[in-house]
Amino acid sequence: MNIFVAGLSYQISDADLKELFEEYGEVSSAKIITDRETRRSKGYGFVEMADEDGQRAIDELNGAEYDGRTLSVSVARPRAEGGDRPRHNNRGGYGNRENRDRNRY
């Protein structure tokens, strides 16, 4: 089961997250999501564990306080086709022609 965990302290590590969930069973992986540019935590992560243990962890930890913050824990939704972010073809400039013409007058 893939579990989504939000509301994490920005100082928490992958190891801390794994340790938190190991109280409920064997953890296959635990990953804090970080910003690509700054490498700082985004305050959420994902944990992989067996379905039965994962459901128990969700039931126990959702709404619980950890490191001074309230956790939001749920089954992770599958990623959307094509990745998790919209793709933009932003090449700078003034935007589309309609906006550029509107700003001229």
HELIX and SHEET records of a PDB file:
HELIX    1   1 ASP A   14  GLU A   22  1                                   9    
HELIX    2   2 ASP A   51  LEU A   61  1                                  11    
HELIX    3   3 ARG A   97  ARG A  104  1                                   8    
SHEET    1   A 4 VAL A  27  THR A  34  0                                        
SHEET    2   A 4 SER A  41  MET A  49 -1                                        
SHEET    3   A 4 ASN A   2  ALA A   6 -1                                        
SHEET    4   A 4 SER A  72  VAL A  75 -1                                        
SHEET    1   B 2 GLU A  65  TYR A  66  0                                        
SHEET    2   B 2 ARG A  69  THR A  70 -1                                        
END                                                                             
